[in-house]
Amino acid sequence: MKFHIRNFGCRATQADGAALASALEAGGHAVATGCAGAELVILNTCTVTSSADDDVRGARDIALAGFEDATSRGLRSYAAFFSLNATEYDLHLGTIPPGIERTRSMLDLGLEGFDRAVNLSTLHMLYTVAGVQVEDLEREIDGFRAERVSTDDDRRCWAALAAGDGPDAIRYGLALARDDELNAPFGYLRAAIGAALIGDAATARTASEEHGHLGRWGRWVDAAAAATDAIALALEGRRDEALSCGREAIAAFRSQGVRLDEALVELGLGVALRPSPESDELLGWARETFVAIGALGFVATADRLTGHGDRASAARRPDEGRGEALPSSHITGP
């Protein structure tokens, strides 16, 4: 049997992979040079530290490795599964075009039933964030109403946020958080942003408290928890505490390259702190990042909230990053 091992993680992981390869070779198996030539593909990941499990880009790379292997073997359902996982990370990272291209390529393969429904729903989310019209997708998705698509709440929550619809963002964000354990931290965060849009401090606090009961940990989840709490604190008028939590969340998302989540926190916290100089600056930074990563579906919302559609940030090229670490004045104010 030919095998191929893909290692994701620290030097200890690399050593484990080498030991596993030696054991397989000693058992009479041969090393393949890549996934396509292997009968067995092993994705060797690290779970020794929380940071290894919580590396968003690393998680996407693992999903992409599975996608490439399944695609090379013509295993459409497995390819669809790994594609969806990789695309979820693409969405949060703000690398939206690759997610769109991959999802469209899966749909072009002629997926049927649930596989097609969930990929259509995922493409709907990507298009919503990118500001692409989704009417045709909605009509096809409506044809799958006999069996509820697992991403319905997720898709509707993204659409509500992009439209600046606070009540629906709350409704679908909380539904997502309570029905989907994997996405619960981000459902609560989006519900809190929806609460900020309508000034609903009680709902934001509920989202923060329920988030705290999840019993999960890791940098990405911790950042979502801090962001949710920051918005609740801001709506309760606890400015200094809100800014402290907000600084923590924004810095954590930025350090992981999770750019869409970073911008959403700035949007939600900026709205919750209105009117104030900190609010104006946060909303300006959010809009700038939406433009930079091509999340044009949120630019109009940011413009409505700021009343400054002609901001200088609109001229920033899409390939320009945020660059420097967040200035303290951006969060703490004068």
PyMOL commands that set and color helices and strands:
alter all, ss='L'
color gray80, all
select helices_A, chain A and resi 11-26+50-53+56-72+76-93+96-108+113-130+135-142+152-163+166-179+184-198+201-212+219-235+239-255+259-272+277-293+296-306+312-315+328-332
alter helices_A, ss='H'
color red, helices_A
select strands_A, chain A and resi 2-8+30-31+40-45
alter strands_A, ss='S'
color yellow, strands_A
deselect
rebuild
show_as cartoon
